[in-house]
């Protein structure tokens, strides 16, 4: 992780953590935790396909319990994550998605606290996310954040994070993040979360001028040989630039690389 990525991650997480921990250590929060019946809540929730779940204590920023197809989908044993802090999420999320998740999470909390307390239990967040598996492969998932328990001030304590594997559905792997407000069952609101800038941390700073030159020609449909001829470099150099850009941009194909670069205004 370069310095710019690290600064973006810290900045986005600080606001998220402050909003998330609003009810931390209050008397009613402690009492609500003591009354909370985790197994009762887990018996209610399910998913339409292969999924994993993670119960998070947002007042302490800790992962309480994971389950479902957690090992199958991530390659990690549950005990590697249970009772650990949020830093463990770095193992299964890209920096890009962590920053967007923290920014979107802050917007979720701001919306939540602007609503009447009696409505807050019906407000959740949905987003799409790529899960990095231990073997290096990725799964495209729908992530749903559902508040499970509140203190007396209706400040959330526990969240159920439900991740459903969408990989086999062949969806376009673009990022989306939105709030679902079901406080009025006759008129459920779906509120897209908009970011003020494209969220790919410091792409321009991590791509060299030579890589961008290759990327521009790649976007025009040129082959490695054609790019090499036009830039007066070897095909081996072109392939190395492409490999480095895929790694930096966290992509798995040239098509995805070009699409993200176009969306972020790099080319």
N, C-alpha and C positions, 0 to 999 in steps of 0.2 A: 504494500500500500504506500503510495507516495504521500508527501506532506500535504498537498492540496486536498487529496481524497480524505486524509485523516482529519483535516480541519473542517471539511464539509460534514463529515460524519459526526464529529463532536458537537458542532454547532446545532445540527438538526436534532441530535439526541438530547441535548440539554433542555430544550424547550419541551420536547415530548416527555422527558422524565419529570420535569416540574409539574406539568399538567396531570400526568399519570399518577403521581404520588400525592395528590391533593389531600387524600384522606389518611395519609400515613400516620400511624401511631395514635390516632384519636381513640378515645375510650370506646365509641360505638363501632369503630373498625375492628378493634380487638375482640369485642363481644360478638360481632358478626362472624368473624373467623371461627370463633369457638362453636357457634351454632351451625356453621356451614356443613352440609352433608354432601360430600363430593360424589359418592356412589349414586345417590338419588338423582343428581343432576345428569350424570353420565348416562343413566339408563334412558333418558328422554331423547338424547340427540343421536342422530345417525347421518348417513350420507348415501348418495345414490350410487357410489362406486367405491373403488379402493381409496382409503383415506387414513390419515393419522390425526391425532389430536394432541394438543398441549394445553394444560391448564396453567395459567400465569397469575401470579400474585402481583398486580400492578403497583401496589403500595410499596413493595419491597424490590420490584423489578427482578423477580425470580421465577424460574420454571418449577412448578410444584409437581406435576405429573405428566407423563406422555404415554400414549397408547395407540390402539388401533394397529395399523400396519406400519408402525414407526420404524422398526428395524428393516423391514422389506423395502420401504420407500427411501430411507436415508443411508442404510448400511451401518448405522451406529446403534449401540446398545442403549436402551432407555436410561440405565443408570449413569451414562455419560452426560446426560442432560438434566435429569431430575435433581431438584434442590440446588441447581446451579444458577448463576446470574445470567443476565441477558447476553453477556459477552460470548456465550456458547453459540449464539445465533450466527456468529461469523463463520462457523464451520459449514453451515448449510445454506447461507444466503450470500449473494454477491454484494459488494459494496454499493453498487448502483441501487439495488432493491432495498438495502438497509436504510440508505439516505431517503429514498422515496417513501419507505414505510414510516420513518420517523416524522417526516414532513406531513404526510397524510394523517398520521396518528394525532399530531398536534391539531390539525384542522378538525378531526373527529371530536376531540375533547372540547374544543371551543364551541362546536355546534351542540354537543351534548349538554354542556353547562349553560347554554343559552335557552334550553328547553325547560318546561316545568318539571319539577322533580318526579312527579307521578308518571311522566312519559319516558323517562330515561331508560327504563328496563327494556323498552321496545326498540332501542336504537342500536344498530350494529354497523360494522364496516365490512366491506367486501373488496378484495383486490386480487389481481393475478400476480403470480410470483414464480420464479424458477428456483427449484430446490437443487442444491449441489449435493450429489450423493458422494459417499466416501470413496467410491471407485472412479470418481471424476465425471460420470455421466450426469445428466440433468433431467428433472421432471418438471413439466409445466403444470402448475396447480392453481386452483381457486382457493384463496385463503379467506376464511370468514372469522371475524372477531366478534364474539357474542358475550356481553356482560352477564355474569352468573349471580354475583352477590354484590350488595351495596351496604354501606353503613347507614346510620339514621338520617344523614344529610343527603342520601342518595348519591354518594360519591362511590364510584365502582371500586371493588376490591379484587374480585377474581374474574378472569376472562377465559372463555373456552375459545381456543384457536383451532379451527377445523380446516385441514388442508386436504382437498380432494384432487386426486391425480386426473388431469385432463389430457395427458400426453397423447393417448391413443385416439382422442376425438379429432385430432388434426386441425385444431383451431389455429388462427393466426396468432403468433406469439408476441402480441403487443401488450404493453402495460396498461392496466386500467385500475382505478381506485375510486370507490364511491361509498357514500353513507346510505344506509337503508333505514328510514324512519317509519316503523309500523305502529306508531302510537295510535293512529286512526286506521283500523283494519279495512275500512271502506275506501281509504284513500292513502295507500302506501306511497311514501315519497322515496324516489331514488335520486340522490344528489351527487353528481360527479365532483370529485376533488380535482381542482385545477391547480397546476403549479405555475409560479411566475416565470420560470425558466425551464428549459429542457434539462432533465435530470440525467446527465451522464457526467460525473465529476471530472472536470478539467480535461476533457477529451483533447482540446486543442493543445494543451500543454504536454500531454503524454504521447501524442503522435508527432513524429518528426516531420520536417518539411519533405524529406525524401519519401516517407511513408504516404503522406497526403498526395504527393504527385502520382504515386503508384495507384492509390485509391481512386483518384479522379479518372484515370485511364481504365481501371477495373470497372468503374461504374458505367463507362461507355461501351462495355462489352468486349474489350480487348483481351486477347489471350496473354499468357505469361511471355511468350516469344515476342508478340507485338509490342507489349509494354517495354520489354528489354531493348528492342530495336529503337523505339522512340526516345527512350531515356538514356540510351547508350550505356546500359549496364547489363550484367549477365542475368540469365533466367534464374540462376541460383539466388542471386540477390533479390530479384522480384519475389520469389517464393518465400524467402526469409522475411521480407517486409510484410507480406500477406500473413504469414504465420504470427509475427509479432503483433500485428493489428488485431487479429482474431483474439489473441490472448488479452491484449490491453482493453479491447472493447467488449470482452466477455461474450463472444459470438461463436457459433459452431459452423457457419458457412459464409461464403463470400456474399451471397444474396442478403443474408441477415446483416452482415457488416455494412454493405452499401446502403441498405434501408435505414439503419440506425444513423449512419453518418449523414444521410440526406435529411432525416428528421431533426437532427441536432445542428444542422447548418454547417457541417464541417466541409462539405463539398457542394 
